[in-house]
């Protein structure tokens, strides 16, 4: 399909649909600054809009500008990210804010190559910033766009395969109009989010249904082609909630990279290790052990079966090195970055505490 034909049959009707039905009241659209676009785009990776909105609003209240974010501590940034997952996104936000504050004097660059040099900003995110914030003709290729294009052009193959992704980049660039670039970018994202959804697409409301190949062949549900999934492996670990007589909880900071990088977590060990051998340096009182609710947390590449145990430490003065861990009052926990499962364990523990079962 030639570019003129693509505009006539796809881009133009999409823009007309957007004028009437597009989403125009999302919190990051007022104002639609590069900073707000950037924060929202990073949060929206792997996360639904309705989940992101309260996180975004809280984040912007605490860090209203690049400089506020650059000057914040990593703990403060991670605390605002707690529960969103994929925590490397938050660490990269913090790194990028510092670079922009220093190198670009707090002004967001509008050059695509400069954007791509910043930590955590890939081709689609850079294009979204350039298009939405600066109205540049830089086409994006996020999950919504991949779904729309694979259905409209009936593209076979898993979208993350190199050859398929290359084809999709060619198509998304062909579809980008020379004018109203920001509106078009928002329009194609909105189409994927509200009509061309993963399950049960609302083709009857779609502005391009008459020329969509998957719809014409009644194969909408077959696109995008899914990756053949292998069963996820299962790991099992003890998670130790150590508490003290003065109502403190002990946490250890994870290394900056890897699982839950930079977050505060409970001590853990594999089931093959005897718990009290592992905990010998913490001087816990074995008579105070309290099993908490077990649950499964699923990562992208494995399931983690979590077996939490609450134990009272009989001594807290010289048994734990401050460089690796720290005791926190419960009131301090909202100020630090905690992984979602850690939050869950602590809240389950506090529920028992309120019932005087432990503490």
C-alpha positions in Angstrom: 0.0 0.0 0.0 1.5 3.4 -1.0 1.9 6.2 1.5 -0.9 8.3 0.0 -3.3 5.3 0.1 -2.2 4.6 3.7 -3.0 8.2 4.7 -6.4 8.1 2.9 -7.5 4.7 4.3 -5.8 4.6 7.7 -4.2 7.8 9.1 -6.9 10.3 8.0 -9.9 8.3 9.3 -8.0 7.6 12.5 -7.5 11.4 13.0 -11.1 12.1 12.3 -12.1 9.4 14.9 -9.7 10.8 17.4 -11.2 14.3 17.1 -14.5 12.8 18.3 -13.6 9.9 20.5 -9.9 10.2 21.5 -8.8 10.4 25.1 -8.1 14.0 25.9 -8.3 14.2 29.7 -5.5 11.9 30.8 -3.5 13.6 33.6 -0.3 13.7 31.6 -2.0 15.6 28.7 -2.5 18.9 30.7 0.1 20.3 30.1 1.5 17.9 27.5 5.1 18.7 28.4 8.1 16.5 27.6 8.6 15.8 31.3 5.0 14.6 31.8 5.0 12.6 28.5 8.3 10.9 29.5 7.1 10.0 33.0 3.8 8.6 31.7 5.4 6.7 28.9 7.8 5.0 31.3 5.1 4.1 33.7 2.8 2.8 31.0 5.4 0.2 29.9 3.8 -3.2 30.9 1.2 -1.3 33.0 -2.5 -0.4 32.3 -3.6 3.3 32.2 -6.0 3.0 35.1 -3.2 1.5 37.3 -0.8 4.2 36.3 -3.0 7.3 36.9 -2.8 7.4 40.7 1.0 6.6 40.6 1.5 9.4 38.1 -0.4 11.9 40.1 1.4 11.1 43.3 4.8 11.2 41.4 4.1 14.6 39.9 3.0 16.0 43.2 6.3 15.0 44.8 8.5 15.6 41.7 6.8 18.4 39.6 9.9 19.2 37.6 13.0 17.5 36.2 15.1 19.3 38.9 12.9 18.1 41.7 13.4 14.5 40.5 17.1 15.0 39.9 17.5 16.3 43.5 15.5 13.5 45.1 17.1 10.5 46.8 16.9 7.1 45.1 14.9 5.8 48.0 12.3 8.5 47.6 11.9 7.7 43.9 11.6 4.0 44.5 9.1 4.6 47.3 6.9 6.4 44.7 7.4 3.5 42.3 6.6 0.7 44.8 4.0 -1.6 43.4 4.5 -0.7 39.7 7.2 -3.3 39.2 10.1 -3.3 36.7 12.1 -1.1 39.2 14.9 -0.5 36.8 12.5 1.9 35.1 12.5 4.1 38.3 16.3 3.9 38.7 16.7 5.0 35.0 14.2 7.8 35.5 16.4 9.1 38.3 19.6 8.8 36.3 18.1 10.5 33.3 16.7 13.4 35.4 20.2 14.0 36.8 21.7 14.0 33.2 19.1 16.4 31.9 19.5 18.7 35.0 23.2 18.9 34.5 23.9 18.5 30.8 20.7 20.2 29.4 20.2 22.7 32.3 16.9 21.1 33.2 15.5 21.4 29.6 14.3 18.3 27.9 16.1 17.6 24.6 13.9 17.5 21.5 16.4 15.7 19.3 15.7 12.0 18.8 19.3 11.0 18.9 19.8 12.9 22.2 16.8 11.3 23.6 18.0 7.8 22.7 21.3 8.5 24.6 19.4 8.8 27.9 19.1 5.8 30.2 15.9 3.8 29.9 14.7 5.6 26.8 14.4 3.3 23.8 13.3 4.0 20.2 9.5 4.0 20.8 9.7 6.0 24.0 12.0 8.6 22.4 9.7 8.8 19.4 6.7 9.3 21.7 8.4 12.2 23.5 9.4 13.8 20.2 6.0 13.4 18.7 3.6 14.1 21.7 5.7 16.9 23.3 7.3 18.5 20.2 4.8 17.4 17.4 7.6 15.8 15.4 6.9 13.1 12.8 8.5 10.3 14.8 6.4 7.1 14.7 6.1 4.9 17.8 5.8 1.2 18.1 4.4 0.3 21.5 2.2 -2.7 22.4 -1.0 -0.9 21.2 0.5 0.1 17.9 1.9 -3.4 17.2 -1.6 -4.8 17.8 -3.3 -2.3 15.5 -0.8 -2.7 12.7 -0.5 -6.5 12.8 -4.3 -6.7 12.5 -4.7 -3.9 10.0 -2.0 -5.3 7.6 -2.4 -8.9 8.8 1.3 -9.4 9.6 2.2 -13.0 10.4 4.8 -13.9 13.0 5.4 -12.9 16.6 5.9 -9.1 16.7 9.1 -9.3 18.7 10.9 -11.4 16.1 13.5 -9.3 14.4 12.2 -9.5 10.9 8.6 -8.9 12.0 9.6 -5.9 14.2 11.6 -4.5 11.3 8.5 -4.7 9.1 6.3 -3.1 11.8 8.8 -0.2 12.1 8.5 0.4 8.3 4.7 0.4 8.5 4.5 2.6 11.5 6.7 5.2 9.8 4.6 5.0 6.6 1.5 5.6 8.6 2.8 8.7 10.4 1.3 11.9 8.7 3.4 15.0 8.1 0.9 17.1 10.1 -0.9 16.7 13.4 1.8 14.3 14.5 1.1 14.5 18.2 -2.6 13.9 17.6 -1.9 10.9 15.3 0.4 9.3 17.9 -2.2 9.7 20.6 -4.9 8.5 18.2 -3.3 5.2 17.3 -2.5 4.5 21.0 -6.1 5.3 21.9 -7.4 3.0 19.1 -5.4 0.1 20.5 -6.5 0.8 24.1 -10.2 1.4 23.5 -11.2 -0.4 20.2 -8.5 -2.7 19.0 -8.1 -4.4 22.4 -6.3 -7.7 23.1 -9.5 -9.6 23.7 -12.9 -9.0 22.0 -11.9 -6.0 19.8 -14.7 -3.6 19.2 -14.4 -3.6 15.4 -17.9 -2.2 15.0 -16.6 1.1 16.5 -13.2 1.1 14.6 -12.7 3.9 12.1 -10.6 1.7 9.8 -12.6 -1.6 9.9 -13.5 -1.4 6.2 -9.9 -1.7 5.2 -8.5 -3.8 8.0 -7.3 -7.1 6.6 -7.8 -9.1 9.7 -11.3 -7.9 10.1 -12.1 -8.5 6.4 -10.9 -12.1 6.9 -12.6 -12.4 10.3 -9.3 -13.2 11.9 -9.0 -10.4 14.4 -8.5 -12.8 17.3 -5.5 -14.5 15.6 -3.4 -11.3 15.5 -0.9 -10.4 16.8 0.6 -13.9 16.5 1.3 -15.1 20.0 4.7 -16.4 21.2 4.7 -20.0 22.1 5.0 -20.0 25.8 7.0 -22.4 27.9 5.9 -23.3 31.4 7.5 -20.9 33.9 9.9 -22.6 36.4 8.9 -22.4 40.1 11.3 -21.3 42.9 10.5 -21.4 46.6 12.0 -19.2 49.3 11.7 -18.3 53.0 11.1 -14.6 53.6 12.0 -13.6 57.2 10.2 -10.7 58.8 12.4 -9.9 61.8 10.8 -7.6 64.4 12.1 -6.2 67.6 10.7 -5.5 71.0 10.6 -1.7 70.2 8.2 -2.3 67.2 10.8 -2.1 64.4 11.1 -4.2 61.3 14.5 -5.2 59.8 15.1 -4.7 56.1 18.1 -5.2 53.8 18.8 -3.1 50.7 19.1 -5.1 47.5 22.1 -4.6 45.1 21.5 -1.9 42.5 21.0 -4.4 39.7 19.1 -7.6 39.5 15.8 -8.7 41.1 14.2 -5.8 43.0 17.4 -3.8 42.5 17.9 -1.0 45.0 14.7 -1.8 47.0 14.5 -2.7 50.7 13.6 -6.3 51.2 13.3 -8.9 53.9 16.1 -11.4 54.4 15.5 -14.5 52.3 16.9 -18.0 51.8 16.1 -21.1 49.7 14.2 -24.0 51.2 17.3 -26.2 51.0 18.8 -24.1 53.8 17.8 -24.6 57.4 16.2 -21.3 58.4 17.7 -21.0 61.9 21.2 -21.7 60.5 20.7 -18.9 58.1 19.4 -16.6 60.8 22.1 -17.4 63.4 23.7 -14.0 63.0 20.4 -12.2 63.7 20.0 -13.7 67.2 16.3 -14.5 66.8 14.1 -16.1 69.4 13.0 -19.5 68.0 10.0 -19.6 70.3 8.5 -16.5 68.6 8.3 -18.0 65.1 5.0 -17.2 63.4 4.1 -18.5 60.0 2.4 -15.9 57.8 0.2 -16.3 54.7 2.1 -18.1 51.9 1.5 -16.9 48.4 2.9 -17.0 44.8 4.4 -13.9 43.0 5.0 -14.3 39.3 7.8 -12.6 37.4 8.2 -12.5 33.7 10.6 -15.5 33.8 9.6 -17.6 36.9 7.1 -18.1 39.7 8.3 -17.4 43.2 6.5 -19.3 46.0 6.9 -17.1 49.1 6.9 -18.7 52.6 7.0 -15.9 55.1 8.0 -16.4 58.7 7.8 -13.7 61.4 10.5 -13.9 64.1 11.4 -11.7 67.1 15.0 -10.7 67.3 16.3 -11.1 70.9 19.1 -8.6 70.3 19.4 -5.8 67.9 22.4 -3.8 69.0 25.5 -5.5 67.5 24.1 -8.4 65.5 23.3 -6.7 62.2 25.6 -4.5 60.2 24.1 -1.1 59.3 25.9 -1.3 55.9 23.7 -4.2 54.8 20.5 -3.7 56.7 18.5 -1.3 58.8 15.7 -1.3 61.4 12.7 0.7 60.4 9.7 2.0 62.3 6.5 1.1 60.6 5.8 4.8 60.0 9.0 5.0 58.0 8.1 2.3 55.5 6.1 4.6 53.2 9.3 6.7 52.6 11.4 3.9 51.1 11.1 1.6 48.1 9.5 -1.8 48.9 8.8 -4.5 46.4 5.0 -5.4 46.2 5.5 -8.9 47.8 7.4 -7.3 50.7 4.6 -4.8 51.3 2.1 -7.7 51.3 4.1 -9.7 53.9 4.4 -6.7 56.2 0.7 -5.8 55.9 -0.2 -9.4 56.7 2.0 -9.2 59.7 0.6 -5.9 60.9 -2.9 -7.4 60.6 -1.9 -10.2 63.0 -0.3 -7.6 65.2 -3.5 -5.7 65.5 -5.2 -8.9 66.6 -2.5 -9.4 69.2 -1.4 -12.7 67.6 2.2 -11.6 67.3 4.5 -8.6 68.4 
